[in-house]
C-alpha cells in the first residue's frame, strides 16, 4: 500500500559524492519507511548533493533501483543552482526539482521552468519569501537571534549564502522589499502577493513557506485565493529585480 509520504535523503552524512550510494539510499529510505509506517514513500528528495552527482549515472541509477524495489514511488533532487536543475532533468526519472524561487530570484524563469515543463518535471519552490524579506516587516535595524541563520549565515559563513535571504544583501534587500510591498493589492499582504506570484508561474507545483503558528499558516493558504497578478504587477516585479537585485544573484545561482 502506498500512503502519502515523502522524505529527504542525504542530510545526516557529509555531502560527498562517495556518500551517494545505493546502500545509503536503501538505509535512508528504509529508516523513513519504518518511521512513517508505510511500505512505499511517494517522493524521496536527494538533498543538495555535490554538483558532480547530478551528472553521475551511477548515482542516479542508484535512485532508480529503490523505485524498482517499491521502496519509493519517485525521486527528486534539491538543488542550489539553475545549472544543476538542467543537468538533473536531462535524465529520465527525475520527478521534480526543488529550488529557491521567488521575486528576488528570477533566473529560473529563463530556462529552468520552460525546460522542466517540457520534460514533465515538477518545480518545488523553496525560500519563497526570501527568508522573510518579502514580508516587508524587517528594517535595516532588525536584529535576529544568534541561532537564526539570518544572523550567522548572512554572508555564507556556514552554508550556501543563497539559502539566506535568497543571497540578497540584507540592507538592500530591505529596501527592495519595501518597494515590493507597494505592489500588494488591497486586502493582501506583501507575503501573500509574493506567494501568489510564485504559484501562478507555469510548472510550479508546491511552494514551501514557513509558519510557526496557525494564523500565518492560514494567511499563507489564503494567498491561493487571490486573483492572478495583473500584467502591470508582473512587469513591476521584473523591473524591481533588474534594478535592485539582479546584479547580486543572477550570475551566482
Residue pairs with C-beta under 8 A, 6 or more apart in sequence:
1 38
1 39
1 40
2 38
2 39
2 40
2 42
2 73
3 36
3 38
3 40
3 42
4 42
5 32
5 36
5 38
5 40
5 41
5 42
6 41
6 42
6 43
6 44
6 45
7 28
7 29
7 32
7 36
7 41
7 43
7 44
7 45
8 44
8 45
8 47
8 78
9 24
9 25
9 28
9 29
9 44
9 45
9 46
9 47
10 19
10 20
10 24
10 28
10 46
10 47
10 48
10 49
11 47
12 28
13 19
13 24
15 48
15 49
15 50
16 50
17 49
17 50
17 52
17 53
17 56
17 59
20 46
20 49
20 53
20 56
20 59
20 62
21 59
21 62
22 61
22 62
22 65
22 66
25 62
25 63
25 65
25 66
26 66
26 71
28 44
29 41
29 44
29 66
29 71
29 72
30 71
32 41
32 44
33 39
33 40
33 41
33 71
39 70
40 70
40 71
40 72
40 73
41 71
41 72
41 73
42 72
42 73
42 74
43 72
43 73
43 74
43 75
43 76
43 95
43 96
44 63
44 66
44 72
44 74
44 75
44 76
45 75
45 76
45 77
45 78
45 96
45 98
46 53
46 63
46 75
46 76
46 77
46 78
47 78
48 78
48 79
48 80
48 160
49 59
49 77
51 81
51 84
53 59
54 77
54 79
54 84
54 87
54 88
55 87
57 91
60 91
60 93
63 75
63 93
64 93
66 72
66 75
67 73
67 74
67 75
67 93
74 95
74 96
75 93
75 94
75 95
76 94
76 95
76 96
76 97
76 98
76 122
76 124
77 84
77 88
77 94
77 97
77 98
78 97
78 98
78 99
78 126
79 85
79 88
79 97
79 98
79 99
80 99
80 100
80 160
80 162
80 163
80 253
81 252
81 253
82 99
82 107
82 108
82 110
82 111
82 112
82 253
85 97
85 99
85 108
85 112
85 115
85 116
86 111
86 112
86 115
88 94
88 97
89 97
89 115
89 116
89 119
89 121
90 119
94 119
94 121
95 121
95 122
96 121
96 122
96 123
96 124
96 205
97 112
97 116
97 121
97 122
97 123
97 124
98 123
98 124
98 125
98 126
98 208
99 108
99 112
99 123
99 124
99 125
99 126
100 125
100 126
100 127
100 162
100 163
100 166
100 253
101 108
101 123
101 125
101 126
101 127
101 128
101 198
101 201
101 204
102 125
102 127
102 128
102 129
102 130
102 134
102 166
102 194
102 198
103 130
103 134
103 180
103 194
103 197
103 198
103 237
103 240
103 241
104 130
104 133
104 134
104 165
104 166
104 168
104 173
104 176
104 241
104 245
104 249
105 127
105 130
105 162
105 166
105 167
105 249
105 253
106 237
106 238
106 241
106 246
106 250
107 249
107 250
107 253
108 123
109 201
112 123
113 123
113 201
113 202
113 203
113 204
116 122
116 123
116 203
117 202
117 203
122 203
122 205
123 201
123 203
123 204
123 205
124 204
124 205
124 206
124 207
124 208
125 198
125 204
125 206
125 207
125 208
126 208
127 163
127 166
127 208
128 134
128 194
128 195
128 198
128 207
128 208
128 209
129 135
129 191
129 194
129 195
129 209
130 165
130 166
130 168
130 173
130 177
131 149
131 150
131 163
131 164
131 165
131 166
132 138
132 150
133 165
133 166
133 168
133 170
133 173
133 174
133 176
133 177
134 177
134 180
134 190
134 191
134 194
135 177
135 189
135 190
135 191
136 177
136 178
136 180
136 181
136 189
136 190
136 191
138 174
138 177
139 174
140 170
140 171
140 174
142 174
143 151
144 150
144 151
145 151
146 152
149 158
149 159
149 163
149 164
150 164
150 165
150 170
152 158
153 159
153 161
153 163
153 164
154 161
154 164
154 165
154 170
155 161
156 164
161 167
162 249
162 252
162 253
165 173
166 173
166 249
167 248
167 249
167 252
167 253
168 176
168 245
168 248
168 249
169 248
172 244
172 245
172 248
173 245
175 244
176 240
176 244
176 245
177 190
179 240
179 244
180 190
180 193
180 194
180 237
180 240
181 190
183 190
183 193
183 233
183 236
183 237
184 190
184 192
184 193
185 193
185 226
185 227
188 196
188 223
188 226
189 219
191 209
191 219
191 220
191 223
192 219
192 220
192 222
192 223
192 226
193 223
193 226
193 229
193 233
195 207
195 209
195 220
195 223
195 224
196 223
196 224
196 226
196 228
196 229
197 229
197 233
197 234
197 237
198 204
198 207
199 207
199 223
199 224
200 228
200 229
209 220
211 217
211 220
229 237
